[in-house]
Amino acid sequence: TTSGKTAHIVSKYRPLCPILAVTRFPQVARQMQLFRGITPMFYEPARTEPWVTDIENRVQFAVDFGKNNKFIHSGDNVIVITGWKQGAGSSNTMRILKVE
């Protein structure tokens, strides 16, 4: 996430599952700690090209975090919200992925 806005909107609905929000911006990670149910994750690795590969790397980072903390297991479904382009304000894609 660039701004954390989508994670904040999702948290307003108080889902029963954790919200993992991956960001490269330390200030955004700190701000997201204020919202209910969001676990902000600071992602430090440099951007990779193409952009889609970078997105998949960040999704895998969040899934690995969930597995290591034992709230995501193999066979679980996770919902990934992304945008069709880089930057804030472009979240328009929701995918359901099965964790391997």
C-alpha positions in Angstrom: 0.0 0.0 0.0 1.1 3.5 -0.7 -1.2 5.4 1.6 -3.0 2.6 3.6 -6.4 4.0 2.6 -7.8 0.6 1.3 -6.7 -1.2 4.4 -8.4 1.5 6.5 -11.6 1.1 4.5 -11.5 -2.7 4.9 -10.9 -2.3 8.6 -14.1 -0.3 9.0 -16.1 -3.4 8.2 -14.4 -5.3 11.1 -13.7 -8.5 9.3 -13.1 -11.6 11.5 -9.8 -12.2 9.7 -6.5 -10.2 10.1 -5.7 -7.5 7.6 -2.0 -7.6 6.5 -1.0 -4.4 4.8 2.4 -4.4 3.1 4.1 -1.0 2.5 7.4 0.4 1.7 6.8 3.6 3.6 7.6 3.7 7.3 5.3 6.6 8.0 2.3 4.8 6.4 3.2 1.6 8.5 3.1 3.7 11.7 -0.2 5.4 10.8 -1.9 2.0 10.0 -1.2 0.8 13.5 -4.0 3.2 14.6 -6.7 1.3 12.8 -8.5 -1.8 14.1 -7.4 -5.1 12.8 -4.6 -4.0 10.5 -1.1 -5.5 10.8 1.2 -3.1 9.0 4.2 -4.8 7.4 7.3 -2.7 6.4 8.7 -4.2 3.2 12.3 -3.1 2.6 13.5 -5.0 -0.5 14.1 -2.8 -3.6 11.4 -2.7 -6.3 11.7 -5.4 -9.0 10.6 -5.2 -12.6 8.1 -6.0 -13.9 5.7 -4.4 -11.5 3.5 -7.5 -11.4 6.4 -9.5 -10.1 7.0 -6.9 -7.4 3.3 -7.3 -6.3 3.6 -11.1 -6.1 6.8 -10.7 -4.0 4.9 -8.5 -1.5 2.0 -10.9 -1.4 4.3 -13.8 -0.7 6.0 -11.7 2.0 2.6 -11.3 3.8 1.7 -14.9 3.4 5.0 -16.0 4.8 4.5 -13.7 7.8 1.1 -15.3 8.4 2.5 -18.8 8.1 5.4 -18.0 10.5 2.9 -16.6 13.0 0.6 -19.6 12.6 -2.6 -17.8 11.4 -2.3 -18.8 7.8 -2.0 -22.5 6.9 -1.5 -24.4 3.6 -4.8 -24.8 1.9 -6.3 -21.5 3.3 -7.8 -18.9 1.1 -6.5 -15.4 1.3 -7.9 -12.3 -0.3 -5.5 -9.9 -2.0 -6.5 -6.4 -2.9 -4.3 -4.6 -5.4 -4.5 -1.9 -8.1 -4.0 -2.0 -11.8 -1.3 0.6 -11.7 1.3 1.9 -9.3 0.5 4.6 -6.8 -2.3 5.6 -4.4 -5.9 5.5 -5.3 -5.9 2.7 -7.9 -7.1 -0.3 -5.9 -9.6 -2.1 -8.1 -8.7 -5.8 -8.1 -9.6 -8.4 -5.5 -8.2 -11.9 -5.9 -8.8 -15.0 -3.8 -5.6 -17.1 -3.6 -5.2 -20.6 -2.2 -2.1 -20.8 0.0 0.4 -23.6 -0.8 
